[in-house]
Every structure is written in structure tokens, then in C-alpha cells.
């Protein structure tokens, strides 16, 4: 039982962290995309525009 509870807590914490990391990464990606588009280069792995 303890291991299951631990796992559940870990996954919950992990997903919450992931949300923060994901939103932060998305903002950074947007900023990088804008900067690169201004520089005239498409962002890595993303369609320009």
C-alpha cells in the first residue's frame, strides 16, 4: 500500500511540475521563435510562422 501511495504522490507532483515546466518552455519557445523570426531564421523543429 505504501509504495502505491508513494507512486501516486510522485506522479501527482511530477505532473504539477510538468505543467509548470511545460508552460515555461512554451513561453520560452514563443520568445525564441519571435527572436529567430526577427533575425530571419526559422525556429528549430518548428514551421516558421
Secondary structure, DSSP 8 states (H G I E B T S, - for coil): -HHHHHHHHHHHHHHHHHHHHHHHHHHHHHHHHHHHHHHT---TTS---
